[in-house]
Every structure is written in C-alpha cells, then in structure tokens.
Amino acid sequence: MKQTKSSFIKNVSYIFILLLLLLLSSCFGASADIVLNSNGSGTITLEYQINKSLNSLGELDGNERWKTIPVGMADFQRTLDRLPEMKLLSFTSKENGKNIVISAKMEFSSIRGLFAFLDASGSSSSFTGDARSGSIILTLNKDSASDNAVFNEFLASICEGYSVRMSMSFSGEGNLSLTDLKGKPLAAIPGTEINPRGKKVSFTIPIYQVLSSSQGINAVFSW
C-alpha cells in the first residue's frame, strides 16, 4: 500500500494527489472550480471531505506524518506562502456526520501561478501559451491498472459513488478533452460526464475509473 501511495504522489497533479489521499481515508470525493479571467488572473475553489478520525490521528504527538493534506486554514496558508502568485480569499471547515467538510477559495494573479498550485512537483502536467490562447494538461493518472481481480473488485467497492469533478470558466470560448498519455482521445469512460466546450467546461469522473485506467488519463483544458 505504501508503494501505491508513493507512486500516486509522484505521478498526479496536486489536486488529484489530494483526491487520492482523501479516498484512502474514507472520503467522498472532491471538486475544483476555476474561473480564468482574460488577463490570466482568476480564482480556484476547492471542496472536499476528510474523515474526522484521520484528522484526529494527525493531531496526536508524533503523528504529524499523517497530516498529508491541508485541513486547517494554517495548512492552506503555509502552502500558499510558497506560491507568491496565490492568495487565500476564504476558508470554511464544518462537520458533517463523520466527516469534516473543507472549502477554500483562492485567487491567482497569473496562469503560471495557478499551474504551480495545480502541479506542485512540475513533473506530471504542462502549461503552454498565455492568457489569450493556451492549454493546461493535467495528468490524472499515469499508473498502470492492476491485473489483480480481487484487488480490482475491492477497489470498485470502496470507490462506489465517489467521483472527481473539475470545471474551468473562461471569458471567451474554451474546450476540454480527455486523452490517454500519448494525447489520443479516450473512448467514453463509464459513468463520466463531460461538458467539452463553451464558456464553462467541466468533467466528472468516477474515482474508480481514474484509478483503474490502463491508458492513463489527461484532462486537457484549452482556450
């Protein structure tokens, strides 16, 4: 299990590292909504849920290593302190049954600032162009799917009902496509919803489909 987590941490963008770690800690998925202005500035809003028991574990002495995702406002601020083109606008945290619901809204002064947040490692995804015409490619998964039938059945059961959702709004027309790692368009992914063109594009993909993809998945936003 540690090897699988390590592989995810190396190979997916910041947002989806977040999602996968949340999934492993009994969470219900997450969403990201980006608004991109004509000058390259904009906002990004994240919302996700984390199991309260895992959060409590991370607060115990000697267990800081379990605090792998930003949970409190201070966690977000420490992350953004390393990204001068990002600023935290609002943060809320509330309890919902056994989970803590986290919502954070941030602004960015440039697309490169946004990209630095989306792909902190700079190793998985790419950005080309500028505010007038450009493209962001986010690699959701570049791991090979497991051929272990028992593991896949277990993964499917714990992922049921969980999804990852992302949207991007533009001042003009934008496009969204899902491709494999070689840039080839993917066939329809079961359970996936996609709005591929317009002033707001979006996708919702069941997390199981992301984790079990044998071809890898790139989300390509262009404007």
Rosetta silent file (secondary structure, phi, psi, omega in degrees, C-alpha in Angstrom):
SEQUENCE: MKQTKSSFIKNVSYIFILLLLLLLSSCFGASADIVLNSNGSGTITLEYQINKSLNSLGELDGNERWKTIPVGMADFQRTLDRLPEMKLLSFTSKENGKNIVISAKMEFSSIRGLFAFLDASGSSSSFTGDARSGSIILTLNKDSASDNAVFNEFLASICEGYSVRMSMSFSGEGNLSLTDLKGKPLAAIPGTEINPRGKKVSFTIPIYQVLSSSQGINAVFSW
SCORE:     score description
SCORE:     0.000 S_00000001
   1 L     0.000  -38.929  178.972    0.000    0.000    0.000 S_00000001
   2 H   -62.892  -38.037 -179.901    2.857    2.430    0.777 S_00000001
   3 H   -64.918  -39.388  179.346    4.325    1.796   -2.649 S_00000001
   4 H   -64.392  -45.384  178.717    0.999    2.572   -4.317 S_00000001
   5 H   -59.941  -44.990 -178.880    0.631    5.840   -2.398 S_00000001
   6 H   -59.849  -39.763  179.918    4.185    6.838   -3.259 S_00000001
   7 H   -64.063  -42.476  178.602    3.526    6.213   -6.931 S_00000001
   8 H   -61.441  -43.235 -175.590    0.416    8.395   -6.853 S_00000001
   9 H   -62.318  -31.967 -179.507    2.292   11.201   -5.092 S_00000001
  10 H   -79.300  -27.973 -163.621    4.899   11.239   -7.841 S_00000001
  11 H  -115.605    1.247  177.535    2.555   10.986  -10.795 S_00000001
  12 L  -124.092  160.388 -179.703   -0.586   13.062  -10.361 S_00000001
  13 L   -67.450  165.139 -175.395   -1.236   16.773  -10.053 S_00000001
  14 H   -53.591  -48.187 -177.424   -1.600   18.422   -6.663 S_00000001
  15 H   -58.140  -41.821 -174.089   -5.389   18.457   -6.705 S_00000001
  16 H   -85.372  -21.447  164.032   -5.628   14.745   -7.564 S_00000001
  17 H   -57.089  -47.867  177.857   -2.942   13.740   -5.109 S_00000001
  18 H   -53.533  -49.753 -176.298   -5.330   15.362   -2.668 S_00000001
  19 H   -62.561  -44.415 -176.522   -8.247   13.360   -4.001 S_00000001
  20 H   -67.540  -39.714  176.915   -6.490   10.003   -3.923 S_00000001
  21 H   -66.006  -37.685  176.744   -5.250   10.508   -0.393 S_00000001
  22 H   -63.626  -41.163  179.435   -8.752   11.531    0.627 S_00000001
  23 H   -58.437  -43.365 -178.028  -10.155    8.414   -0.996 S_00000001
  24 H   -70.432  -11.500 -179.699   -7.820    6.220    1.028 S_00000001
  25 L  -115.659   35.839  171.860   -9.049    7.907    4.193 S_00000001
  26 L    64.691   43.695  177.392  -12.782    7.266    3.749 S_00000001
  27 L  -106.761  171.584 -169.745  -13.729   10.483    1.978 S_00000001
  28 L  -107.547   17.015 -179.626  -16.411   11.084   -0.613 S_00000001
  29 E   104.489 -177.039 -176.111  -14.502   12.784   -3.408 S_00000001
  30 E  -157.458  166.538 -179.989  -13.707   16.380   -4.147 S_00000001
  31 E  -139.544  155.162  176.018  -14.263   19.187   -6.617 S_00000001
  32 E  -138.603  129.636  178.505  -12.320   22.110   -8.065 S_00000001
  33 E  -122.996  122.018 -177.273  -13.835   25.106   -9.858 S_00000001
  34 E  -113.822  134.392  172.429  -11.551   27.525  -11.711 S_00000001
  35 E  -115.835  118.866 -177.317  -12.522   30.917  -13.121 S_00000001
  36 E  -108.616  119.325  178.737   -9.954   32.263  -15.603 S_00000001
  37 L   -83.485  167.045 -175.995  -10.076   35.960  -16.483 S_00000001
  38 L   -66.302  -21.797  179.329   -8.930   37.435  -19.799 S_00000001
  39 L   -93.870    4.559  177.822   -5.717   38.792  -18.213 S_00000001
  40 L    94.347   -7.719  175.208   -4.709   35.409  -16.780 S_00000001
  41 L   -84.664  176.061  177.310   -5.809   36.082  -13.213 S_00000001
  42 E   164.611 -163.349 -179.141   -8.699   34.272  -11.572 S_00000001
  43 E  -134.900  154.986  172.072   -9.932   32.140   -8.714 S_00000001
  44 E  -134.529  131.887  179.230   -9.974   28.464   -7.759 S_00000001
  45 E  -117.009  124.056  178.040  -12.398   26.950   -5.260 S_00000001
  46 E  -110.100  143.022  172.660  -11.715   23.541   -3.703 S_00000001
  47 E  -142.431  132.768  178.031  -14.140   21.465   -1.655 S_00000001
  48 E  -157.323  170.776 -178.943  -13.553   18.048   -0.135 S_00000001
  49 E  -125.386  141.529  178.184  -14.321   15.913    2.885 S_00000001
  50 E  -130.454  139.960 -179.149  -11.970   14.184    5.285 S_00000001
  51 E   -63.362  131.495 -176.452  -12.765   11.586    7.907 S_00000001
  52 H   -62.735  -33.552 -178.943  -12.657   13.101   11.398 S_00000001
  53 H   -66.072  -36.804  178.120  -10.858   10.104   12.869 S_00000001
  54 H   -68.930  -40.275  177.925   -7.974   10.533   10.416 S_00000001
  55 H   -61.706  -41.783  179.022   -7.759   14.230   11.184 S_00000001
  56 H   -64.081  -38.485  178.170   -7.633   13.479   14.923 S_00000001
  57 H   -59.023  -41.169 -178.379   -4.876   10.946   14.319 S_00000001
  58 H   -69.134  -20.013 -178.243   -2.778   13.605   12.642 S_00000001
  59 H   -86.850   -9.777  179.749   -3.147   15.927   15.634 S_00000001
  60 L   -75.188  148.619  178.096   -1.601   13.456   18.087 S_00000001
  61 L   -57.528  134.038  177.554    2.028   13.918   19.114 S_00000001
  62 L    85.247   -3.595 -177.468    4.354   12.004   16.833 S_00000001
  63 L  -111.090   20.865 -177.455    1.731   11.526   14.116 S_00000001
  64 H   -59.172  -25.524 -178.389    2.436   14.647   12.065 S_00000001
  65 H   -64.251  -19.505  179.366    3.341   12.428    9.106 S_00000001
  66 H   -79.059  -14.803 -178.386   -0.358   11.567    8.738 S_00000001
  67 L   -83.027   71.406 -172.621   -1.228   15.211    8.033 S_00000001
  68 L   -89.790   -6.899 -179.629   -0.609   14.788    4.321 S_00000001
  69 L  -132.609  152.471  179.116   -3.304   17.198    3.092 S_00000001
  70 L   -69.574  124.074 -178.089   -4.240   20.758    4.108 S_00000001
  71 L  -113.064  -45.484 -179.908   -7.052   20.573    6.664 S_00000001
  72 L   -99.952  169.624  179.376   -6.960   23.876    8.556 S_00000001
  73 H   -59.545  -37.873 -179.824   -6.598   27.451    7.367 S_00000001
  74 H   -63.252  -35.929  177.671   -2.995   27.470    8.605 S_00000001
  75 H   -61.677  -45.968  178.840   -2.237   24.421    6.426 S_00000001
  76 H   -63.184  -42.588 -176.501   -3.506   26.232    3.341 S_00000001
  77 H   -64.832  -38.410  177.923   -1.657   29.405    4.245 S_00000001
  78 H   -62.975  -38.593  177.535    1.648   27.554    4.644 S_00000001
  79 H   -64.108  -46.115 -176.026    1.151   26.063    1.179 S_00000001
  80 H   -73.525  -21.860  176.610    0.327   29.427   -0.381 S_00000001
  81 H   -61.660  -23.602  179.263    3.230   31.150    1.371 S_00000001
  82 L   -89.559   -3.127 -177.767    5.456   29.237   -1.063 S_00000001
  83 L  -125.759   89.857 -172.536    3.398   30.475   -4.028 S_00000001
  84 L   -62.583  -18.537 -179.370    3.570   34.296   -4.213 S_00000001
  85 L   -92.473    7.289  177.941    1.038   34.477   -7.061 S_00000001
  86 E  -117.467  144.330  179.057   -1.641   32.709   -4.961 S_00000001
  87 E  -141.254  135.197  178.055   -3.722   34.229   -2.155 S_00000001
  88 E   -79.549  122.995 -179.928   -6.285   32.648    0.171 S_00000001
  89 E   -95.434  -41.864 -178.737   -9.609   34.510   -0.034 S_00000001
  90 E  -153.872  155.375  179.959  -11.852   32.396    2.171 S_00000001
  91 E  -150.468  132.784  173.965  -11.819   29.184    4.161 S_00000001
  92 E  -134.983  148.436  177.157  -14.539   27.212    5.905 S_00000001
  93 E  -142.447  124.776 -179.649  -14.494   23.956    7.818 S_00000001
  94 E  -141.754  156.063 -179.906  -17.577   22.267    9.194 S_00000001
  95 E   -90.158  140.751  179.116  -18.538   18.844   10.482 S_00000001
  96 E  -139.320   92.116 -175.760  -20.921   16.662    8.531 S_00000001
  97 L    66.182 -120.917 -178.280  -21.585   13.374   10.298 S_00000001
  98 L   -90.487    3.724 -174.007  -18.264   11.519   10.488 S_00000001
  99 E  -120.719  159.522  170.546  -16.512   13.913    8.147 S_00000001
 100 E  -106.304  127.056 -179.998  -15.062   17.395    8.062 S_00000001
 101 E   -97.066  119.750 -178.192  -16.091   19.402    5.004 S_00000001
 102 E  -107.480  131.864  174.700  -13.327   21.726    3.798 S_00000001
 103 E  -134.892  127.516 -179.727  -13.919   24.584    1.367 S_00000001
 104 E  -136.181  134.073  176.216  -11.209   27.021    0.311 S_00000001
 105 E  -116.229  130.758 -178.525  -11.269   29.784   -2.280 S_00000001
 106 E  -128.775  155.138  172.974   -8.033   31.244   -3.607 S_00000001
 107 E  -114.462  151.278  176.639   -7.106   33.836   -6.205 S_00000001
 108 E  -127.855  146.465 -176.687   -4.171   33.704   -8.594 S_00000001
 109 L   -93.078  -11.445  178.237   -2.525   36.612  -10.395 S_00000001
 110 L  -154.031  160.989  178.465   -1.330   34.589  -13.402 S_00000001
 111 H   -64.988  -35.167  178.946   -1.929   31.265  -15.111 S_00000001
 112 H   -65.637  -32.625  174.687    1.582   30.186  -14.185 S_00000001
 113 H   -64.770  -43.553  176.412    0.709   30.833  -10.557 S_00000001
 114 H   -60.996  -45.459 -177.257   -2.355   28.614  -10.918 S_00000001
 115 H   -63.586  -36.525  177.489   -0.319   25.928  -12.642 S_00000001
 116 H   -62.297  -31.403  177.240    2.270   25.955   -9.850 S_00000001
 117 H   -76.787  -42.453 -177.514   -0.574   25.196   -7.444 S_00000001
 118 H   -67.521  -35.609 -178.484   -2.172   22.502   -9.610 S_00000001
 119 L  -130.762   80.060 -174.878    1.091   20.662  -10.217 S_00000001
 120 L   -59.718  -33.925 -177.902    3.373   21.425   -7.288 S_00000001
 121 L   -79.414  -23.163 -177.869    6.022   18.938   -8.423 S_00000001
 122 L    69.532   16.220 -173.403    6.055   20.209  -12.003 S_00000001
 123 L  -109.350  -13.142 -170.830    6.591   16.642  -13.197 S_00000001
 124 L  -109.402  -37.868 -169.207    3.183   15.445  -14.358 S_00000001
 125 L  -117.017  179.853 -178.015    1.314   18.166  -16.154 S_00000001
 126 E  -149.805  154.185  174.831    2.054   21.032  -18.535 S_00000001
 127 E  -132.641  131.502  175.061    1.052   24.580  -19.431 S_00000001
 128 E  -133.302  154.550  176.984    1.681   26.282  -22.767 S_00000001
 129 E    95.232 -152.981 -178.641    0.590   29.609  -24.202 S_00000001
 130 L  -149.740 -166.638 -176.087   -0.654   32.664  -22.357 S_00000001
 131 L   -64.621  -28.332 -178.130   -3.841   34.340  -21.114 S_00000001
 132 L   -79.948  -38.264 -177.194   -5.131   34.911  -24.655 S_00000001
 133 L  -154.577  118.064 -176.688   -4.558   31.409  -26.003 S_00000001
 134 E  -163.011 -175.472 -178.207   -3.206   28.457  -24.089 S_00000001
 135 E  -152.007  135.538  172.266   -3.571   24.937  -22.786 S_00000001
 136 E  -117.795  124.336  176.284   -3.250   23.215  -19.414 S_00000001
 137 E  -109.653  118.312  178.478   -2.828   19.438  -19.392 S_00000001
 138 E  -106.987  122.494  178.292   -3.474   17.779  -16.030 S_00000001
 139 E   -86.456  112.783 -178.350   -2.389   14.167  -15.676 S_00000001
 140 E   -81.164  -35.178  179.756   -4.982   12.423  -13.525 S_00000001
 141 E  -160.460  128.024  175.458   -3.297    9.026  -13.554 S_00000001
 142 L  -122.591   12.739  175.161   -0.222    7.628  -15.275 S_00000001
 143 L   -83.772  151.930  173.431   -0.040    4.339  -13.344 S_00000001
 144 L   -77.499  145.833  178.754   -0.875    1.026  -14.998 S_00000001
 145 L   -69.125  149.177  177.251   -4.040   -0.657  -13.818 S_00000001
 146 L   -73.121  143.459  175.550   -3.699   -3.650  -11.535 S_00000001
 147 L  -100.878   14.418  177.868   -4.382   -7.065  -13.078 S_00000001
 148 L   -87.465  109.420 -174.621   -5.310   -8.477   -9.655 S_00000001
 149 H   -61.731  -38.693 -178.502   -9.014   -9.315   -9.917 S_00000001
 150 H   -66.093  -44.090  178.964   -9.511   -9.444   -6.126 S_00000001
 151 H   -63.605  -43.409 -178.721   -7.868   -6.044   -5.650 S_00000001
 152 H   -63.398  -37.945  178.218   -9.869   -4.514   -8.505 S_00000001
 153 H   -65.514  -41.574  178.132  -13.126   -5.817   -7.028 S_00000001
 154 H   -64.406  -43.869 -179.879  -12.197   -4.351   -3.642 S_00000001
 155 H   -60.931  -42.444  179.690  -11.213   -1.033   -5.239 S_00000001
 156 H   -62.123  -38.144 -176.692  -14.504   -0.875   -7.116 S_00000001
 157 H   -70.182  -40.498 -178.000  -16.470   -1.477   -3.922 S_00000001
 158 H   -79.132  -18.560 -179.811  -14.779    1.239   -1.853 S_00000001
 159 H   -91.259   -7.763 -174.386  -14.915    3.738   -4.726 S_00000001
 160 L   -56.364  125.498  178.590  -18.611    3.287   -5.465 S_00000001
 161 L    87.355   -6.683 -179.587  -20.315    6.667   -5.569 S_00000001
 162 L   -94.119  142.519 -179.535  -17.053    8.632   -5.314 S_00000001
 163 E  -147.600  163.617  173.198  -16.038   10.974   -8.104 S_00000001
 164 E  -116.449  131.757 -177.229  -13.635   13.726   -9.024 S_00000001
 165 E  -128.939  140.530  177.983  -15.081   16.874  -10.594 S_00000001
 166 E  -147.540  139.312  176.734  -13.375   19.866  -12.125 S_00000001
 167 E  -132.892  154.999  174.202  -14.599   22.877  -14.059 S_00000001
 168 E  -139.080  128.050  178.871  -12.950   25.851  -15.741 S_00000001
 169 E  -107.972  140.846 -175.415  -14.740   29.042  -16.793 S_00000001
 170 E  -122.347  161.332  174.420  -13.330   31.397  -19.442 S_00000001
 171 E   -75.508  -25.664  175.127  -14.010   34.941  -20.596 S_00000001
 172 E  -121.144 -146.690 -179.731  -14.425   33.513  -24.119 S_00000001
 173 E   -85.986  141.944  177.211  -14.826   30.024  -25.542 S_00000001
 174 E  -132.130  168.533  179.603  -12.910   27.110  -24.083 S_00000001
 175 E  -136.236  152.889  177.318  -12.504   23.401  -24.761 S_00000001
 176 E  -138.667  134.455  174.002  -11.963   20.279  -22.703 S_00000001
 177 E  -139.522  155.003  175.216  -10.914   16.819  -23.817 S_00000001
 178 E  -111.547  124.606 -177.615   -9.878   13.589  -22.090 S_00000001
 179 E  -129.288  168.612  170.228   -6.935   11.781  -23.662 S_00000001
 180 L   -81.770 -176.444 -174.646   -4.526    8.974  -22.894 S_00000001
 181 L   -69.359  -15.000  178.055   -0.924    9.777  -22.004 S_00000001
 182 L   -93.774    1.279  178.808    0.023    9.888  -25.693 S_00000001
 183 L    89.153    7.502  179.506   -2.611   12.533  -26.428 S_00000001
 184 L   -84.649  132.036  179.803   -5.037   10.164  -28.143 S_00000001
 185 E   -55.582  136.738  179.322   -8.728   10.847  -27.381 S_00000001
 186 L   -84.471  147.478  170.762  -10.186    8.322  -24.961 S_00000001
 187 L   -66.460  163.872 -179.003  -13.301    6.333  -25.673 S_00000001
 188 L   -51.990  127.358  178.443  -16.265    7.121  -23.427 S_00000001
 189 L   -90.830  124.356 -177.395  -15.354    6.350  -19.805 S_00000001
 190 L   -51.898  132.707  176.309  -18.222    4.599  -17.984 S_00000001
 191 L    80.270    2.184 -175.367  -20.052    6.903  -15.591 S_00000001
 192 L   -91.136  140.312  173.179  -18.261   10.021  -16.812 S_00000001
 193 E  -116.933  135.253 -179.064  -19.971   13.328  -17.565 S_00000001
 194 E  -141.376  133.011  172.397  -18.183   15.934  -19.672 S_00000001
 195 E  -109.083   99.369 -164.219  -19.112   19.382  -20.935 S_00000001
 196 L   -84.486  -13.743 -177.876  -16.433   19.777  -23.640 S_00000001
 197 E  -154.418  155.084 -179.068  -16.874   23.305  -24.953 S_00000001
 198 E   131.166 -172.210  178.267  -18.271   26.718  -24.084 S_00000001
 199 E   -73.897  -16.797  173.463  -17.522   29.465  -21.599 S_00000001
 200 E  -136.639  121.901  177.156  -17.553   26.822  -18.873 S_00000001
 201 E  -114.505  155.377 -176.706  -16.215   23.301  -19.411 S_00000001
 202 E  -161.414  160.177  170.996  -16.225   20.504  -16.855 S_00000001
 203 E  -141.271  151.698  170.722  -15.816   16.806  -16.203 S_00000001
 204 E  -133.011  119.965 -177.023  -16.963   14.385  -13.526 S_00000001
 205 E  -125.209  129.662  173.239  -15.210   11.002  -13.470 S_00000001
 206 E   -56.377  134.528 -176.446  -15.825    8.142  -11.030 S_00000001
 207 H   -59.817  -33.720  178.656  -12.663    7.763   -8.966 S_00000001
 208 H   -59.283  -39.484 -179.621  -12.579    4.038   -9.709 S_00000001
 209 H   -66.130  -33.787  177.052  -12.263    4.798  -13.425 S_00000001
 210 H   -67.928  -47.589 -175.909   -9.323    7.106  -12.720 S_00000001
 211 H   -70.550  -28.535 -174.090   -7.510    4.581  -10.551 S_00000001
 212 L   -98.447    3.650 -178.195   -8.170    1.605  -12.820 S_00000001
 213 L   -64.863  129.828  178.659   -7.284    3.244  -16.148 S_00000001
 214 L   -90.100  -13.272 -177.559   -4.756    1.193  -18.116 S_00000001
 215 L  -105.160   -6.344 -171.744   -4.023    4.021  -20.591 S_00000001
 216 L    77.574  160.381 -179.591   -3.656    6.882  -18.144 S_00000001
 217 E  -135.896  125.678  170.774   -5.914    9.936  -18.259 S_00000001
 218 E  -110.909  134.243  169.178   -5.071   13.518  -19.214 S_00000001
 219 E  -101.484  120.045 -174.681   -7.579   16.344  -18.836 S_00000001
 220 E  -111.147  110.490  176.119   -6.770   18.968  -21.470 S_00000001
 221 E  -100.324  129.156  178.896   -8.187   22.473  -20.954 S_00000001
 222 E  -139.037  154.820 -178.175   -7.622   24.906  -23.826 S_00000001
 223 L  -149.149    0.000    0.000   -8.823   28.416  -24.714 S_00000001
